[in-house]
Amino acid sequence: MKRLLLALIVSLLLAGGSGYLALKNYTQAGPLAAPVTVVVARNTHTLDIGKRLTQAGVLREPYLFAAITTVDRYRHRPGLKAGEYAFAARESLRDVLVQVRTGRVGVHH
């Protein structure tokens, strides 16, 4: 019984810590030092978009981007839109997601 209780406590601490880190990464300023333009083609998989944004320096972690967009689909939020996106320096993950969801682009593809 003590082991089960200990396992439960450890699991709750890990889940809480993971949630805290995800929220911190979601709202903190991004790593991008200077503005950049990234093209998102039609029918590009969510993880591939995250990887492209990470390679361009817009995001730190493509898997967190993919996880959040997957959860958002279940919350009936709009999907990601193709286009040519201009990202400002230090945009948070939240700001990047809003931009790609709403389709605020320079040129549509």
Secondary structure, 3 states (H helix, E strand, C coil): CHHHHHHHHHHHHHHHHHHHHHHHHHHCCCCCCCCEEEEECCCCCHHHHHHHHHHCCCCCCHHHHHHHHHHHHHCCCCCCCCEEEEECCCCCHHHHHHHHHHCCCCECC
